[in-house]
Amino acid sequence: MAATLGPSGWWQRWRQRMSARNGSRILLLLLLMGSGQGPRQVGAGQTFEYLKREHSLSKPYQGVGTGSSSLWNLMGNAMVMTQYIRLTPDMQSKQGALWNRVPCFLRDWELQVHFKIHGQGKKNLHGDGLAIWYTKDRMQPGPVFGNMDKFVGLGVFVDTYPNEEKQQEAQKRRYSPGVQRVFPYISAMVNNGSLSYDHERDGRPTELGGCTAIVRNLHYDTFLVIRYVKRHLTIMMDIDGKHEWRDCIEVPGVRLPRGYYFGTSSITGDLSDNHDVISLKLFELTVERTPEEEKLHRDVFLPSVDNMKLPEVTAPLPPLSGLALFLIVFFSLVFSVFAIVIGIILYNKWQEQSRKRFY
């Protein structure tokens, strides 16, 4: 037979139950907090990453549209689907783009891109690829994978068609084994607005580096990561279905201004492919800097790469305002009338002196 508890026993039993419940709630709260997008350490040293939602995009693709209230804007033939954003369909002569409307002022960052390129074309009968951008200007259509030429900033290209190789084959010429590339090919370019992307040569004259990336018509996910830390640009890829990053490009001394825009674009010509973006996730990276590094890593106003000479850009003169143009025309007319009057007076005086000399 159970012993009867007095008032103090019931009180103690109630306190124990409440303590157990509170402990379970606290544990559940900690687990929920741990599963969120909080800071986590990446790599060696004191480096932590924070997801920046204003620069990120994932399903169900809220905040994508054409209005000024959207965080992401579509351009051209880009379309929002349920499982992806299609930049271009597998059709000829299409181009599309997706641009973040919020400028990025982060000092160190990492952009993870989940993408898919697929289509009906057979080997070397598809194109043209897609690009990921961090540039001064946004929503500017053009010939460079659907974006403007002579851009200002960083461009990373996933090129799926070997233009130069096909031209060499047409001329019955061959590359040496050390020069020939295997496509698809990933390359990067930093531009201050003075360079043109040489599409016929697949960007060779201006690229910082590159690697082969077989990313087309795969049955598993493909990823690309662009990391910019302490003026060091690193590009890696996960395209083997192993969930492991593989090095592609590493360039020190890259100087990128803050306040530029992230975007991605694609274009098709006579050949085509589906170019899909599943997600874009930007992380802010917090790293420790020495006082010497703080001095070296000051903000810059024009993109550049150490030990790489970029042609200087002559800034165009700002257009004149309506008032300034009116004042220039007005004073020009006044000066012209004044000059004409002075000329008439001098001419009359000259005629009078000539008459006096004659008489």
C-alpha positions as CSV (number, residue, x, y, z in Angstrom):
1,M,0.0,0.0,0.0
2,A,1.5,3.4,-1.0
3,A,2.4,5.8,1.7
4,T,0.4,8.9,2.0
5,L,2.2,12.2,1.2
6,G,1.8,15.2,3.3
7,P,1.5,18.8,2.0
8,S,5.3,19.2,2.0
9,G,5.7,16.0,0.0
10,W,3.3,17.0,-2.7
11,W,5.1,20.4,-2.9
12,Q,8.4,18.7,-3.4
13,R,7.0,16.3,-6.0
14,W,5.4,19.2,-8.0
15,R,8.7,21.2,-8.0
16,Q,10.6,18.1,-9.3
17,R,8.1,17.7,-12.2
18,M,8.3,21.4,-13.1
19,S,12.1,21.3,-13.0
20,A,12.1,18.3,-15.3
21,R,9.7,20.1,-17.7
22,N,11.7,23.3,-17.8
23,G,14.9,21.3,-18.4
24,S,13.3,19.6,-21.4
25,R,12.1,22.9,-22.7
26,I,15.5,24.5,-22.4
27,L,17.1,21.5,-24.1
28,L,14.6,21.7,-26.9
29,L,15.2,25.4,-27.3
30,L,19.0,24.9,-27.5
31,L,18.5,22.2,-30.1
32,L,16.3,24.5,-32.2
33,M,18.8,27.3,-31.9
34,G,21.6,25.0,-32.9
35,S,19.8,23.9,-36.0
36,G,19.3,27.5,-37.3
37,Q,21.5,29.7,-39.5
38,G,23.6,30.9,-36.7
39,P,27.4,31.5,-36.9
40,R,29.6,28.4,-37.4
41,Q,33.3,28.0,-37.7
42,V,34.7,27.2,-41.1
43,G,38.3,26.2,-41.7
44,A,41.3,26.8,-39.5
45,G,41.7,29.8,-37.3
46,Q,39.0,32.2,-36.1
47,T,36.8,32.2,-39.2
48,F,33.0,32.2,-38.8
49,E,30.3,32.5,-41.4
50,Y,26.9,34.1,-41.1
51,L,24.1,33.6,-43.7
52,K,23.1,37.0,-45.2
53,R,19.4,36.5,-46.2
54,E,19.2,39.8,-48.1
55,H,21.8,38.5,-50.5
56,S,20.6,34.8,-50.6
57,L,17.9,33.0,-52.6
58,S,16.4,29.5,-52.2
59,K,13.1,27.7,-52.6
60,P,10.2,28.8,-52.6
61,Y,11.9,31.8,-54.1
62,Q,10.0,34.5,-52.2
63,G,11.2,38.1,-53.0
64,V,11.8,37.4,-56.7
65,G,10.1,39.7,-59.2
66,T,10.3,42.8,-61.3
67,G,9.2,45.4,-58.8
68,S,11.3,47.7,-56.6
69,S,10.1,45.9,-53.5
70,S,11.7,42.6,-54.5
71,L,15.2,41.5,-53.3
72,W,15.9,39.8,-56.6
73,N,15.0,41.0,-60.1
74,L,14.5,38.9,-63.2
75,M,15.6,40.0,-66.7
76,G,15.0,38.7,-70.2
77,N,13.8,35.2,-70.5
78,A,14.4,34.2,-66.9
79,M,11.5,32.4,-65.2
80,V,10.6,31.3,-61.7
81,M,9.7,27.6,-61.5
82,T,8.8,25.6,-58.4
83,Q,12.1,23.8,-58.1
84,Y,14.5,26.3,-59.8
85,I,14.9,29.6,-61.6
86,R,15.5,29.0,-65.3
87,L,17.8,31.7,-66.8
88,T,17.4,30.4,-70.3
89,P,15.4,27.5,-71.8
90,D,16.8,24.9,-74.2
91,M,16.0,27.2,-77.1
92,Q,18.1,29.3,-79.5
93,S,18.8,33.0,-79.1
94,K,17.6,33.4,-75.5
95,Q,19.2,35.3,-72.6
96,G,18.1,35.8,-69.0
97,A,19.5,37.1,-65.7
98,L,18.8,37.2,-62.0
99,W,20.2,40.2,-60.0
100,N,20.2,41.0,-56.3
101,R,18.8,44.5,-55.7
102,V,20.8,45.1,-52.5
103,P,24.4,46.2,-52.8
104,C,26.9,44.1,-50.8
105,F,29.1,46.0,-48.4
106,L,30.7,42.9,-46.8
107,R,34.5,42.8,-46.5
108,D,34.9,39.1,-46.6
109,W,32.3,36.7,-48.1
110,E,31.5,33.4,-49.6
111,L,28.9,32.7,-52.3
112,Q,27.6,29.2,-52.7
113,V,25.8,28.6,-56.0
114,H,23.7,25.5,-56.6
115,F,23.1,25.2,-60.4
116,K,22.2,22.7,-63.1
117,I,23.0,22.8,-66.9
118,H,21.2,20.3,-69.1
119,G,19.6,19.8,-72.5
120,Q,19.1,17.7,-75.6
121,G,22.2,18.7,-77.4
122,K,25.0,16.1,-77.9
123,K,28.7,16.6,-77.2
124,N,29.9,20.1,-78.3
125,L,26.4,20.8,-79.7
126,H,25.1,22.9,-76.8
127,G,25.8,26.3,-75.3
128,D,26.7,28.7,-74.2
129,G,27.0,28.5,-70.4
130,L,26.3,30.8,-67.4
131,A,28.1,33.4,-65.4
132,I,28.1,34.6,-61.8
133,W,28.7,38.3,-61.2
134,Y,29.9,40.7,-58.5
135,T,29.8,44.0,-60.4
136,K,29.2,47.7,-60.1
137,D,26.3,47.7,-62.6
138,R,23.3,45.4,-62.6
139,M,20.5,44.5,-65.1
140,Q,22.6,45.4,-68.1
141,P,22.0,42.9,-70.9
142,G,24.9,42.2,-73.3
143,P,27.0,39.6,-75.1
144,V,29.0,38.3,-72.2
145,F,26.9,35.3,-71.1
146,G,23.9,37.7,-71.2
147,N,25.6,40.6,-69.4
148,M,27.3,43.8,-70.6
149,D,30.8,43.8,-71.9
150,K,33.5,46.0,-70.2
151,F,31.9,45.4,-66.9
152,V,33.4,46.6,-63.6
153,G,33.9,43.9,-61.0
154,L,34.3,40.1,-61.0
155,G,32.9,37.6,-63.4
156,V,33.0,33.8,-63.0
157,F,32.1,31.9,-66.1
158,V,30.9,28.3,-66.6
159,D,31.6,28.0,-70.3
160,T,30.1,25.0,-72.1
161,Y,31.1,25.6,-75.7
162,P,34.7,25.7,-77.1
163,N,34.5,28.5,-79.5
164,E,38.2,28.8,-80.2
165,E,38.7,25.1,-80.5
166,K,36.0,24.9,-83.2
167,Q,37.6,27.7,-85.1
168,Q,40.9,25.9,-85.0
169,E,39.2,22.7,-86.3
170,A,37.6,24.7,-89.1
171,Q,41.1,26.0,-90.1
172,K,42.5,22.4,-89.8
173,R,44.8,23.5,-87.0
174,R,45.3,21.7,-83.7
175,Y,46.3,22.8,-80.2
176,S,49.3,21.4,-78.5
177,P,48.3,19.0,-75.7
178,G,49.4,21.5,-73.0
179,V,47.2,24.3,-74.4
180,Q,44.0,22.5,-75.4
181,R,41.1,22.7,-72.9
182,V,38.4,20.2,-72.1
183,F,34.9,21.8,-71.9
184,P,32.8,22.7,-69.9
185,Y,35.4,25.1,-68.4
186,I,35.3,27.5,-65.4
187,S,37.3,30.7,-65.6
188,A,37.4,34.0,-63.7
189,M,38.0,37.6,-64.8
190,V,38.5,40.9,-62.9
191,N,37.7,44.0,-65.0
192,N,37.9,47.8,-64.3
193,G,35.7,48.6,-67.3
194,S,38.6,48.8,-69.8
195,L,38.7,45.1,-71.0
196,S,36.5,43.3,-73.4
197,Y,35.7,39.6,-72.9
198,D,37.0,37.8,-76.0
199,H,34.1,35.4,-76.7
200,E,35.8,34.0,-79.8
201,R,38.7,32.9,-77.7
202,D,36.7,31.8,-74.7
203,G,38.1,34.6,-72.5
204,R,41.7,33.3,-72.6
205,P,43.4,36.8,-72.9
206,T,41.9,38.1,-69.7
207,E,41.3,35.2,-67.5
208,L,42.9,34.8,-64.0
209,G,42.8,31.0,-64.1
210,G,40.5,28.2,-64.8
211,C,39.7,24.4,-64.7
212,T,37.7,21.8,-66.5
213,A,34.3,21.1,-64.9
214,I,32.1,18.4,-66.4
215,V,28.8,19.8,-65.2
216,R,26.3,19.0,-68.0
217,N,23.5,16.5,-67.8
218,L,24.4,15.1,-64.4
219,H,22.0,13.2,-62.3
220,Y,23.3,14.7,-59.0
221,D,23.6,18.2,-57.6
222,T,26.4,20.6,-58.8
223,F,27.8,23.4,-56.8
224,L,30.2,26.3,-57.2
225,V,31.7,28.4,-54.3
226,I,33.4,31.8,-54.7
227,R,35.3,32.8,-51.6
228,Y,36.8,36.3,-51.1
229,V,38.9,36.6,-47.9
230,K,41.7,39.1,-47.2
231,R,42.1,40.0,-50.9
232,H,42.4,36.3,-51.7
233,L,40.0,34.9,-54.4
234,T,39.3,31.1,-54.3
235,I,36.9,29.2,-56.5
236,M,35.9,25.6,-55.7
237,M,33.4,23.2,-57.1
238,D,31.5,20.1,-56.0
239,I,30.5,18.4,-59.2
240,D,31.3,14.7,-58.5
241,G,28.4,13.9,-56.2
242,K,30.8,13.3,-53.3
243,H,29.9,16.4,-51.3
244,E,33.5,17.5,-51.3
245,W,34.9,20.8,-52.5
246,R,37.6,20.6,-55.2
247,D,40.0,23.5,-56.0
248,C,39.6,25.3,-59.3
249,I,41.1,28.8,-59.1
250,E,43.1,30.6,-56.4
251,V,44.4,34.1,-57.0
252,P,46.0,36.3,-54.3
253,G,46.0,40.1,-54.4
254,V,42.5,40.6,-55.8
255,R,41.1,44.0,-54.9
256,L,37.3,44.3,-55.1
257,P,35.4,47.4,-53.9
258,R,32.4,47.1,-51.6
259,G,28.9,48.1,-52.6
260,Y,28.7,46.0,-55.8
261,Y,25.8,43.7,-56.8
262,F,25.6,39.9,-57.1
263,G,23.9,38.3,-60.1
264,T,23.9,35.5,-62.5
265,S,23.1,35.4,-66.2
266,S,23.1,33.1,-69.2
267,I,22.8,33.2,-73.0
268,T,22.1,30.8,-75.9
269,G,22.9,31.3,-79.6
270,D,22.6,28.8,-82.4
271,L,23.2,26.2,-79.7
272,S,21.2,26.0,-76.5
273,D,20.8,24.4,-73.0
274,N,18.6,24.8,-70.0
275,H,20.5,26.9,-67.4
276,D,19.0,26.6,-64.0
277,V,19.8,28.2,-60.6
278,I,18.5,26.3,-57.6
279,S,20.0,28.5,-54.8
280,L,22.4,31.3,-54.1
281,K,23.6,31.6,-50.5
282,L,25.9,34.4,-49.4
283,F,27.8,34.1,-46.1
284,E,29.6,36.8,-44.3
285,L,33.0,35.6,-43.2
286,T,34.6,37.1,-40.0
287,V,38.3,36.8,-39.9
288,E,41.0,38.2,-37.7
289,R,43.4,40.8,-39.1
290,T,46.7,42.1,-37.8
291,P,47.3,45.9,-37.7
292,E,49.5,45.5,-40.8
293,E,46.7,43.7,-42.6
294,E,44.3,46.4,-41.7
295,K,46.5,49.0,-43.3
296,L,47.0,46.9,-46.4
297,H,43.3,45.9,-46.8
298,R,41.8,49.3,-47.0
299,D,38.8,49.9,-49.2
300,V,39.5,50.4,-52.9
301,F,37.3,52.2,-55.5
302,L,38.3,50.3,-58.7
303,P,38.8,46.5,-59.1
304,S,42.4,45.4,-59.7
305,V,44.7,42.4,-59.3
306,D,48.2,42.7,-57.9
307,N,51.0,42.0,-60.5
308,M,48.4,42.3,-63.3
309,K,48.3,45.6,-65.3
310,L,44.8,46.6,-66.3
311,P,44.4,49.5,-68.8
312,E,43.4,52.7,-67.1
313,V,39.9,54.0,-67.6
314,T,39.2,57.6,-68.5
315,A,36.1,58.6,-66.6
316,P,33.6,60.3,-68.9
317,L,32.7,63.9,-68.1
318,P,29.3,64.2,-66.3
319,P,26.5,65.5,-68.6
320,L,25.6,69.2,-68.2
321,S,22.4,70.1,-66.4
322,G,19.7,72.1,-68.1
323,L,20.5,75.2,-66.1
324,A,24.2,75.0,-66.9
325,L,23.5,74.5,-70.6
326,F,21.1,77.5,-70.6
327,L,23.7,79.7,-68.9
328,I,26.4,78.7,-71.4
329,V,24.2,79.5,-74.3
330,F,23.0,82.8,-72.8
331,F,26.4,84.1,-72.0
332,S,27.7,83.0,-75.4
333,L,25.0,85.0,-77.1
334,V,25.7,88.0,-74.8
335,F,29.4,87.8,-75.6
336,S,28.7,87.5,-79.3
337,V,26.4,90.6,-79.3
338,F,29.0,92.6,-77.3
339,A,31.7,91.6,-79.7
340,I,29.6,92.7,-82.7
341,V,28.8,96.1,-81.1
342,I,32.4,96.7,-80.2
343,G,33.3,95.8,-83.8
344,I,30.8,98.2,-85.3
345,I,32.0,101.1,-83.0
346,L,35.6,100.4,-84.0
347,Y,34.7,100.3,-87.7
348,N,32.8,103.6,-87.5
349,K,35.8,105.3,-85.8
350,W,38.1,103.9,-88.4
351,Q,35.9,105.3,-91.2
352,E,35.8,108.8,-89.5
353,Q,39.6,108.9,-89.2
354,S,39.9,107.9,-92.9
355,R,37.6,110.8,-93.9
356,K,39.5,113.4,-91.9
357,R,42.8,112.2,-93.6
358,F,41.2,112.5,-97.0
359,Y,40.0,116.1,-96.5
